[in-house]
């Protein structure tokens, strides 16, 4: 998945919104989330902070994944919880 690289290097606001939309579709699909979704969130947050990305997509994705984590989706393994 090259979305993270694209997001990290792009400075075009429309391109960033498109990348985030695609990431949302990949990491949160009709309430289904998985380990990749959990592992991706810290990187998305880091990139958003570093690039000063000012849009609702990153916090929305974080909240959506966190809400669905409590349902029938895989749990985060204890090895990955700080």
C-alpha positions as a Markdown table, in Angstrom:
| # | Residue | x | y | z |
|---|---|---|---|---|
| 1 | Unk | 0.0 | 0.0 | 0.0 |
| 2 | Unk | 1.7 | 3.2 | -1.2 |
| 3 | Unk | -1.0 | 5.5 | 0.3 |
| 4 | Unk | 1.2 | 6.4 | 3.3 |
| 5 | Unk | 4.1 | 7.3 | 1.1 |
| 6 | Unk | 1.9 | 9.4 | -1.2 |
| 7 | Unk | 0.3 | 11.1 | 1.8 |
| 8 | Unk | 3.7 | 11.8 | 3.3 |
| 9 | Unk | 5.1 | 13.4 | 0.2 |
| 10 | Unk | 2.0 | 15.2 | -1.3 |
| 11 | Unk | 1.4 | 18.9 | -0.7 |
| 12 | Unk | -1.7 | 19.1 | -2.9 |
| 13 | Unk | -4.8 | 19.5 | -0.7 |
| 14 | Unk | -7.1 | 17.7 | -3.2 |
| 15 | Unk | -4.6 | 14.8 | -3.6 |
| 16 | Unk | -4.4 | 14.5 | 0.2 |
| 17 | Unk | -8.2 | 14.4 | 0.4 |
| 18 | Unk | -8.3 | 11.7 | -2.3 |
| 19 | Unk | -5.6 | 9.6 | -0.6 |
| 20 | Unk | -7.4 | 9.9 | 2.8 |
| 21 | Unk | -10.7 | 8.8 | 1.1 |
| 22 | Unk | -9.0 | 5.8 | -0.4 |
| 23 | Unk | -7.4 | 4.9 | 3.0 |
| 24 | Unk | -10.7 | 5.2 | 4.7 |
| 25 | Unk | -12.2 | 2.7 | 2.2 |
| 26 | Unk | -9.2 | 0.3 | 2.7 |
| 27 | Unk | -9.1 | 0.5 | 6.5 |
| 28 | Unk | -12.8 | 0.8 | 7.4 |
| 29 | Unk | -15.1 | -1.0 | 5.1 |
| 30 | Unk | -18.8 | -1.2 | 6.2 |
| 31 | Unk | -17.8 | -1.5 | 9.9 |
| 32 | Unk | -15.1 | -4.1 | 9.2 |
| 33 | Unk | -11.7 | -3.2 | 10.6 |
| 34 | Unk | -8.7 | -5.4 | 11.3 |
| 35 | Unk | -5.1 | -5.4 | 12.6 |
| 36 | Unk | -3.9 | -3.3 | 9.6 |
| 37 | Unk | -6.4 | -0.6 | 10.5 |
| 38 | Unk | -5.2 | -0.5 | 14.1 |
| 39 | Unk | -1.5 | -0.4 | 13.1 |
| 40 | Unk | -2.1 | 2.3 | 10.4 |
| 41 | Unk | -3.7 | 4.8 | 12.8 |
| 42 | Unk | -0.5 | 6.0 | 14.6 |
| 43 | Unk | 1.2 | 6.6 | 11.3 |
| 44 | Unk | -1.7 | 8.5 | 9.9 |
| 45 | Unk | -1.8 | 10.7 | 13.0 |
| 46 | Unk | 1.9 | 11.2 | 12.8 |
| 47 | Unk | 1.8 | 12.2 | 9.2 |
| 48 | Unk | -1.2 | 14.5 | 9.8 |
| 49 | Unk | 0.6 | 16.3 | 12.6 |
| 50 | Unk | 3.9 | 16.6 | 10.8 |
| 51 | Unk | 2.3 | 17.9 | 7.6 |
| 52 | Unk | -0.3 | 20.0 | 9.5 |
| 53 | Unk | -3.1 | 18.3 | 7.6 |
| 54 | Unk | -6.2 | 20.3 | 8.5 |
| 55 | Unk | -9.2 | 18.1 | 7.6 |
| 56 | Unk | -11.7 | 15.9 | 9.3 |
| 57 | Unk | -10.8 | 12.6 | 7.6 |
| 58 | Unk | -8.0 | 11.5 | 9.9 |
| 59 | Unk | -9.9 | 12.1 | 13.2 |
| 60 | Unk | -13.0 | 10.5 | 11.6 |
| 61 | Unk | -11.1 | 7.4 | 10.6 |
| 62 | Unk | -9.5 | 7.1 | 14.1 |
| 63 | Unk | -12.9 | 7.4 | 15.8 |
| 64 | Unk | -14.6 | 5.0 | 13.3 |
| 65 | Unk | -12.0 | 2.4 | 13.8 |
| 66 | Unk | -12.0 | 2.7 | 17.5 |
| 67 | Unk | -15.8 | 2.4 | 17.7 |
| 68 | Unk | -15.8 | -0.7 | 15.5 |
| 69 | Unk | -12.9 | -2.2 | 17.5 |
| 70 | Unk | -15.4 | -2.8 | 20.3 |
| 71 | Unk | -17.7 | -4.9 | 18.0 |
| 72 | Unk | -17.0 | -8.2 | 16.3 |
| 73 | Unk | -13.7 | -7.2 | 14.9 |
| 74 | Unk | -10.3 | -8.6 | 15.9 |
| 75 | Unk | -8.8 | -7.5 | 19.1 |
| 76 | Unk | -5.5 | -5.8 | 19.4 |
| 77 | Unk | -3.0 | -8.4 | 20.7 |
| 78 | Unk | -1.6 | -7.6 | 24.1 |
| 79 | Unk | 1.9 | -7.6 | 22.6 |
| 80 | Unk | 1.0 | -4.3 | 20.9 |
| 81 | Unk | -0.7 | -2.5 | 23.7 |
| 82 | Unk | 1.6 | -0.1 | 25.6 |
